[in-house]
Amino acid sequence: MFDIKHNTTTEALVIHQKGDLRLDTLPLAPPLEGQTLIRLAWGGICGSDMHYLMHGGVGASVLKEPMILGHEVSGFVEALGPGESRFQVGEAVAIHPARPCGHCPECMRGMRHLCRNMCFFGSAARYPHTDGGFRRHMVVQSTQLHALPAGLDVKAASMAEPFSVALHAIARAGDIRGKKVMVQGAGPIGSLIVAGLKVGGAQSIVATDLHDFALTIAHHLGATAVFNTSQAVHEDEYDIVFEATGASTALSNAIMRTQKGGTLIQVGMFPPGDVSAPLSQIIAREIDYRGTFRFDHEFENALHILANNPWIAAHLITRSFPLEQYSEAFALSMDRKKSSKVILEM
């Protein structure tokens, strides 16, 4: 058992600047009232983690100081803060990476995921930055912890965060039951949208991508048809389209694949700046174009769906590495011809 009285440091995966990722030894303080010390078990590498490594930032969130990466994490309760009774030492938990302020206009309107003062694991959006969960141990607010439902292991639980993103995107689309749906981009989030659509009762789910490996994952997760758009033209139209590539050049195609009166959900994050698109088609076709960003209450639902559908995490996770092999893990994550979700064992 880890003894916080005698172990006052921990290893953490820290991004110092573009291209400079290190496994550092950092101070570790005991949990205070309302906090819990977690021994991290698993963490998924997200596209934002890769952006910090490749570019030193994600959009307007630019590194100004070293920061611990990682926000798709799960682990075990190691020690409780004073008076904490909601969890037990040794209990497996998933960690919600968001800590909204609770008092800004968005929080007061019940839109906590859009909090203007959000602290989100592994994010440089605020200064000082909010450290993430790619480390051996971390102290978190106990309110961010979720006990695992029966049937869900701690490894699969690390997928609750990206699956929550997918579930929130689906919720933004409205009723998907019996609908014809296209998911443009079959990376981890796009493939999890496919899985959520399957569980939610969509009539047909078509996934498109430029890479056959990604399409294979999407097929395993419930796509009724897949198209490699680098090899064939796809011109069908759909009730609902999810644009999950984040490539500005892909938006015009997503608009044209959305039928008249249909709904287009923008999931992928575009690069900073203006994006060229045939907006006249949104008007003339009466397309409902909606953005989607992160998630909130979907986290608990994601855990239960993962528990009841173990095939989701099993197909999505393509490889795992021990934390000390982070270089190999990140390199594989960036190769979309060979991987979907790569996770770190901490």
BELNOR-V754228 format. One line per field, one symbol per residue. ss: DSSP state (h for helix, s for strand, l for the rest). phi: phi as a letter, one per 20 degrees, with the letter a starting at -180 (. if undefined). psi: psi as a letter, one per 30 degrees, with the letter a starting at -180 (. if undefined). A space follows every 50 residues. Layout:
ss: ???
phi: ???
psi: ???
//
This chain:
ss: llllllllsssssssssllsssssssslllllllssssssssssllhhhh hhhhhlssllssllllsslllssssssssslllllllllllssssllssl llllhhhhlllhhhllllssllsllllllsllllslssssshhhssslll lllhhhhllhhhhhhhhhhhhhhllllllssssslllhhhhhhhhhhhhh lllssssssllhhhhhhhhhllllsssslllllllllssssssllllhhh hhhhhhhsssssssssllllllllllllhhhhhhlllssssllllllhhh hhhhhhhhllhhhhhhsssssshhhhhhhhhhhlllllllsssssl
phi: .fdffdddcbebedeeagmcdceddcfceffegnccedefdcbeedgfgf ffffcmrcmeedfdbgbfeocdcbacfdbdfgnfcfcdgnffbddfedcf fncfgfffendffdgfdgdcgmcefdcgfefddebfcbecfffeecfefg ndefffffefffffgfffffffenfdfmeecddeodfgfgfffgfffffe nffbcddcaecfffffffffepfebccefedbeccfdcfccdedemegfe ffffffeefgmecddedfeffgofcebfffffffeleedcebblabffgf fgfffffecfffffeffdaccfgfdfffffffgeefecbdedcded
psi: kkjfffjgllkkjkjelkgikljlklkjllkakglkkkjkekkkkleeee eeeefgljbfjkkflkkklkfillakkekklkfkgflkkfkklljkfkil effleeefggiffgkfgkjkkhkgflklljlagilellklkfffkkkklk fklfefffgeeeeeeeeeeeeffajfkglkkkjjjhaeeeeeeeeeeeef gkekjkkklfkeeeeeeeefggkfkkkjffflkjglllekkjjgegkeff eeeeeffklkgakkkjekklllalkkliffeeeeghkjjklkjblcffee eeeeeeefiffeeeeejfklklefheeeeeeeefjffflckklkj.
//
